[in-house]
Amino acid sequence: MTKDKKPIVDKIAIIGAGLGGLATAIALRNLGYNVQVYEKAQELRPAGTGLGLAPNGLNSLDAIAPGIVETLTISGCPVHQSVLKKFTGETVRTNSSKYLEKYGQPLLTVWWWRLQQTLASRLPSDIIHLNHRCIGFQQDENGVEIYFDGGETVYADLLIGSDGVNSTVREALIGDGKPNYLGSMCWRSVLKYHHELFNSYDLVFIKGNKQFMYILNVGEGYTSWISRKFIPNYSLSQSADEVKSRILNELVGWDESFRAVVEMTPAEQIWEGPICDRPPLKHWSQGRVVLLGDAAHPMAPSIGQGANSTFEDAYELQVCFSQSSNFKEAFTSYEKRRIERTRVIQARSALGEMRYYDDNETSARQTQINSDDFQNWLYNYEPSVAS
């Protein structure tokens, strides 16, 4: 989509230089908007996990930034073969990926940081303001005054909160407190490591007792491992060494090839935290402020739709701005196009997170059979078609 009419406002501030914030900045700059992105981190350093870009997310990215999918395909890993294994090492089944033939796009595993870098490279560096931790805002009929830690104040016509599950913008706008812990604890990292299973597979899923692990080839010689366990009452470790000891203890009895990737990971590079979501909202905007991505609809990662649905948001917001005569109309249209779809995805994601821990293989297969219609609805999302 190209700029075809005068912008309906001048300056738009985006809080958060994660995937959603950067994609939205690209999308709105396509229409000629003055977009400024404010990020609390002091630098965009290697971080995050491996994630799967599904057809709906790739279609959205391609619509926002033509050619970016080809770039990501080179740096990431198109999944051709995956395998389900028991924690003791036995293979349960192998799968050939059908995404490309069914939906026209592959399942592409990438490192979050590589994806962030790729998006940032599509933007002028001087519009990304690091070391800007948003602590609140005030708005009136003329604009939004945004406050940052350290005393700096920025003024903008509109504010987009794309600052994640613990969004400061959402808390100031909605005030719905802390996220909802789903009973699933997570440990994860990305490191330079070639797992022996990658000789045959691109994605490995291992199921244990109320516990599971993903090992993903995320391209360029990097491996992402993600382990989650059902723990009704979570507690966080007190140090990096304790984090590593804890996850290795959780993997006692697991096949050594699965433990090896964790053992090779420097303790300070392992992230530990709870899997959380929030209840769906009826509105994502108030006045001149609107939410996007995890700030609007945080979800469990069980069906891999956090980033993908966020890229849908960014594209749809671009469409709404291009078709509206004022920002209120744009926000209203954006909510109509997005809230119901993301509500369904959030609910399916929460259900899927608990089904990960279901030991009944028949139930798991039945869930897969029943999900075909849902997958078609999810992955056949086409940005060029009004929703």
N, C-alpha and C positions, 0 to 999 in steps of 0.2 A: 504494500500500500504506500502510496506517495503523498506528499503534501499537496492538497488540492484546494484548500481554502484557508482563510486567515485563522490563526489560533484563537480559541475562545477565551483564553487567559494568557498572561505573559509568563510568569515564573511558576514552575511546579517544583516543590521540594519532595524528595523521596528519602525516607529514613530507612537505611539498610542497604549495603552493597553486596548482599547475597545474590543468589540466582534470580529471585523475583525482582529485586530492586534494579539490577542491571538490565534484565530483559525488558522491564517496563520503561527504563530510561531510553533504551534503543527504540522501543515501539513509539514512544511519544516524540522523540527527536525526529522520527520518520515524518511526523506531521508538522515539524517546524517549531516545536515547543522549546523554550528555554528550560531545560531540566537540570537540576543540581541534586547530586546524591551525597548523603551524609552518613558516614560509617564510623561506629565506635572504635573499631580496631585501629591500631597505630600503623599497621601495614597489612597488605593482602598476602599473607604467608601461607605456605602449604598447610592445609587443614581439611577437615571433613572426611567423609567416607566414600566408598564406591556406591554408585547408584545406577539404576537402570532407566534409560530413556526409552519410553514406550512410543508406539506410533502416534498417539495423540499429542504427546509432548514434542516429538520431533516435527510433526506437522505444524505445530504452533510456532516453534523456533524458526522453521524454514520460512513461514509467512512473515515473521518479524524481521529476520536477518537472512535473506536468501544466500545460500552457499555455506551457511554455518554448519549444517548437518554433514556436509562433505568433510569439513575441517575436523569435526568431532569424530567422524568415522575413522579418520587417519590416526588420531591420538587415542581413541578409545578401542573397544573390542566388540564388534558385532557378534552376538551369541549365536553359534551354530548348533552346539551340542551342550546339554546340561545333564547332570546326574544326581539322583537321590541315593544317599548312602545311610546305612545305620552307623551309629557312633563307633561301633567296633570295626568298621571298615567295609562290611559287606555291601554290595550294590543291590539296591531295591529295584530301580529301573533307570533307564536312560531315555532321554527325550531329544528329538531333533526340533529345532525352533521352527515354528510355522508362521511367525509374525510377518515376515516379508511377503510370503505368498498370500496370506489372508488379508493383510492390512496395508500392504504397500510400503511399509517401513520395517526395519529390523528392531529387535530389542538390542540396545546399544549400552554396554556397561562402560562407565567413565568414572574418573576420579573427580569428586566435587570440586577440588581446587583447579584442576585442568579446565573444567567447565566454567568456573568463575573467571579464570584467566582469559579464556576464549571470548566470553561475553565482554569483559572489560576492554579487550583489544579493539572492540567495535565502537568504543566511546572515546572522546577526547579526555586525556588524563586530568585536565584541569577542572572537570565537572565532578570528579569524585573526591570528596573532602574527607580524609581520614582523621582519626583522633577526634571525632565529633560524636560524643555520647549524648543522645537526646534525653532530656529529663522532663519534658513536658511542653505544652503549647497553650496558647489562648487564641481564639478566633473571634472575629466580628463580621459584619456584613461586607467588609472591604478586603479582608485577607486573614492570614494566619501568622502569628508571631511564635517562633519556635525557639525553645531554650535548650542550651547545651551545657553540660558539665564544664565548669571553668568560667562561666559567666557570659559566653558569647550568645548573641541573639541573632536570628536570621528571620527575614520577612519574606513571605511568598504568597501568591494568590491561592494556591491549593497545596495540600499536604497529603502524601500517600504513605501510609504506614506499611512497610514491608520488612518489619524488624522481628519476624519469627514468632515462635510459640510463646515466648515471654515478652511480647511486644509492649513497649512503653506507650506507644501511640494507642493501642487497643485499651490499655488500662486507663489512660486518661479519657478516652472516648466512651468506653463501655463500662469499665470498672467492675469486671466480673472475676477478679481475683486470680488465684493461682491455677495453672493447668490441672487437668484431671489425670492422675496416675492410673495406668491401665493394668498394673500388676505384672509388667514385663520390664525386666532390667536388661540393660544393653552394655556391651563392651565392644569396641571396634578400633580399627586402625588401618592405615595404608602404608605399605613399605615396598622397597625394591626386593622382589623375591619371586622366583619361578617355582610354583608348586608342581610337583610331579604329575598331578592329575590334569594339568593344563595341556599335557601332550595329547590328550583325547577330548578334553572338555574345556569350556570357557566359564562355566558356572557350576559350582558344586554346592549342594544343599545336604546337610547332615542333621539327622534327627536323633535326639537322645531322650532321656526321661525328663519331661517337662522342660526341655531345653533344646535349642537348635543352633546351627551355625551355617553361615554362608561363607564361601570362599569364591571371590570374583576376580577374574582377569580384567583389569581396568586399562590395559594397554601400556605400551612403552616399557614393559618389564615390571610393572607395578601390580601388586596383589592387594586386594582389600579383603579383610576378614571381619565378620560381624557375628557376634554371639549374643543370644538372648536367652533368658531363663525366667520362668514363672516364679516370681517372688512377691507374695501379696503385700508385704510391708518392706519397702526398700530402705536401705541405708547406704551412704556413700563412704568409700574408703578415705583414709586420712592422708595418704601419700601416694605418689606414683608407684613406688615399690609395692605398696599394699594392694594397689589396683591390679598389678600384674600377678602377684601371688594369689589374689582372690580368683581371677579368671582361670589361672592354671589349676587351682584347686577345684574349681567347678568342672574342669575338663579331665579330672582324674578318671582313668578307665577308658578314655577315648583313644582311638587309634593314634599312634605316634605321628603319622603324617599330618593329622589335624592339629595336634598340639604343637608341632614343630614351627608352624608359621607364627604362633603366639610367642613361643620361646625366643624366636628370632627378633621379635619386635622390641625396641627400646621402651622401657617402662614409661618414660615421659611422653611417649607418642600414643599411648593407649587412652582412649576416651571412655569414661564410665558415666552412665546416667540413666534416668528413668525414661520409659516410653510414655508419652502423654498426648492427650488431645484436649479439646474443649467442646462444649455443646455448640451446635449450630446457632447462628444468629439470624434474626429476621431482617436486619439491616446491617450493611457494612459501612455506611456513611452517615455523617451528621454535618450539616453545613458544608464547609469547604475541606473536610477531612474524610478520607476513605481508606479502607484496609484492603490488603492484597496478600495472597499466598498464605503462609503459615500464620500470619497475624490475623487473617480472616477465618481460615478453616483448617487449623492444625489437625493432623490425622496420624494414626499409627502407620508405620511404614510397610505393613504386611503385604499390600498389593502394589507397593512401589509408586504411589501416585502423588506424593508430596511435591516434588519438583515438577512433574508432568502437569498436574492440575494448576500449578502456579504459572507455568508458561501459557496455559490456556487463558488464565486471568489476564496476563499481560497483553496477549493478542486481542482479547475481547475488549479490554479497556481502550486499546488503540482504535478498534472499530467504533466504539461508542463515542469517542472524542471526534472521530472523523465524520460521524453522522448527526451530531447534535449541535444545536444552536447556542447552548449555554451549558455550564458545568453541571447544574442541577439535573438537567435532562440526561447528560452523559452518565452521571452517577446512578440515576434511577434505572436507566437502560442496562447498565453494567450489572446491577444487582438482580434485575429480572433475568438476565442471561446466565448468571453464574450461581446464585444462591441455592436453587433447587438441585442443580447437578452436583455441586460440591457437597451438599447435605447427604445425598445418596452415597457418594464416594467415601465420605467420612464414616458413615454407618457401616458400610461394607468393610472398611479398613479396620475398624474396632472389632468387628465380628471375626475377621480373618486373623487378627492378632491372637485371639483366644483359641481359634481352631488350629493354630500352629502347635498348640500343646495337647491337642486331642490325640490320644494313643490309638484310636479306632481307625484303622486304615480304610475300612469300608466306608465309614462316615466321610473321610477325607476324599475318597474317590467320588462319592455321591455329591459332595459339595462341588467338586470340579465339573461334574456333568451338569449340575444345575446352574453353573456360573457361565455357561457358554453365551447365553443371551446377554448377560451383564458385560462380558468381555467384548462382545460385538458392539454394544452400546458405548462402551468406554473407549475402545481403540479406534472405532470408525469415526470419531470426532473429526470433522473437516472444517478448518478455519475459514475456508472460502464460502461456507454456507451459513447464513444467518441462523442463530439458534433461538 
